[in-house]
Amino acid sequence: MLTKKYPRLTLAQGASLSVIGLFLGTITWLAALVPSLPLAIKLPLLLFTWFALWFFTHDLTHHIVGSIVGVKFQYYFLGRSGITKLKLPLVSRLLKHVPVLVLKIDKASLDKISVASRKWMHASGAIASMAMPVLILPTAYTTGPVWVGVLFTIMVVGSAVFTLYFSPKSGDLYRARIAK
């Protein structure tokens, strides 16, 4: 389980980690396009690509959108998902052990921007995490048997449904909804 003292990263380190993760996801995506590779290699490459598009876009999008609208950030840290607060029997227990990148917001900067800007900054990460993995679906459907495409469609849709259902209760979409 993660300790209460979360490891901190500077803004440059956190953003760099996200960019490197996305770069590696792009490299694995391109590698999965090599026709001579067997499906047993392509599948893990595409799984990592899906993960990179889902995970590394989230906080980087918060950072970019927040910076555009005037939000200041203090640092990144490795923390827990807000979903753990929902006390879901299996999910909360599992997510207590899974680190996520989190941006620490300078709360004073939120008071200096419009409510709409605050809402967009909070919602941007969830929107990116739902939208970006869609990009690999054409590759998933053309890289092997149809079940590969179906698997990734289930992952993309499942992740989006999970986010749309639970995030308004305790995550980014909740913070966007209550922003004043």
Sequence and secondary structure as in RCSB ss.txt:
>XXXX:A:sequence
MLTKKYPRLTLAQGASLSVIGLFLGTITWLAALVPSLPLAIKLPLLLFTWFALWFFTHDLTHHIVGSIVGVKFQY
YFLGRSGITKLKLPLVSRLLKHVPVLVLKIDKASLDKISVASRKWMHASGAIASMAMPVLILPTAYTTGPVWVGV
LFTIMVVGSAVFTLYFSPKSGDLYRARIAK
>XXXX:A:secstr
   SS  EE HHHHHHHHHHHHHHHHHHHHHHT TTS HHHHHHHHHHHHHHHHHHHHHHHHHHHHHHHT  EEE
EEEE  GGGGG  HHHHHHHTTS EEEEEE HHHHTTS HHHHHHHHHHHHHHHHHGGGGGHHHHHHSSSHHHHH
HHHHHHHHHHHHHHHHHHHHSHHHHHHH  
